[in-house]
């Protein structure tokens, strides 16, 4: 029997997978969806990936084939936690580390028994998405073992989705729905990707649940028309979101000079300099600060000079990849030094 917390997490995972698909990732719903299904199978509770020592249940998998030279295709293990109040703890990250290590080493078994040329070797990564923060031990352990943590908090464009999932409670599910989390996931998946359903919704959801999934969640996700993942300073993974997809006009070159606007609550955004808001090339990429940076900024928020220096030190560039227009691009947003100089002069004077 699934708990409401588990079902909320499953709903968030499906939303994350949909947003990953928008940026160009291939979502693995079934073994046949993968570039190499030899180490994926359907288990009793969903997909399972073969590790070096055992098989692991993985609810959400995304693959990316647009990789640079000298890198294997990416296989991303996605996990989402939707806790009402408490932050995501160390146990979640520790489990991700163990699973990632075992799965990453499955190539030894695959190549030994199936031949080196018959199977694809992947670059495995793991990301944990949350809405309620992460504990300090969880963050430290994740950084040490390269588990990426992404938080959706105080980001206006995604807040309707967070609110809708938070309103999903026990009163949304039938008895059959409580006992079948996989069917509830499938309903949202079909809502996001197709807009029609292969099952009778009333078997698993009550009227309130249908209203939330079929209308509020679907509308909230579809209103996020721009979804891009990037690495800030090459160190911190970030999910940058916008209500409109990035226009090709905004990226006539691979480097775009930007300003950085932030608030103490963690809502930050990149916007291009010297571009009017009504111009087709204007954009606003919203994100929530990685936990480590949020603490640094928060410590000095009352000191405008220190905040400006922090922007220069930690936000000088971010590389984002994804589909812009119909073309796969890798572009670099750089903090414009002239804008930063004027900004520092303003806060000092």
Buried (B, 14 or more C-beta within 10 A) or exposed (E): EBEBEBBBBBBBBBBBBBBBBBBBBBBBBEBEBBEBEEBBEEEEEBBBBBBBEEBBEBBBBBBBEBEEEEEEBBBBBBBBBBBEEEBBBBEBBBBBBEBBBBBBBBBEBBBEEEEEEEBBBBEBBBBBBBBBBBBEEBBBBBBEBEBBBBBBBBBEBBBBBBEBBEBBBEEBBBEEBBEBBEBBBBBBBBBBBEEEBEEEBEEBBBEBBBBBBBEBBBEBBBEBBBBBBBBBEEEBBBBBBBEEBBBBEBBEEEEBBBBBBBEEEBBBBBBBBEBEEEEEBBBBBBBBBBBBBBEBBBEBEEEBEBBBBBBBEBBBBBBBBBBBEEEBBEBBBBBBEEBBEEBBEEEEE
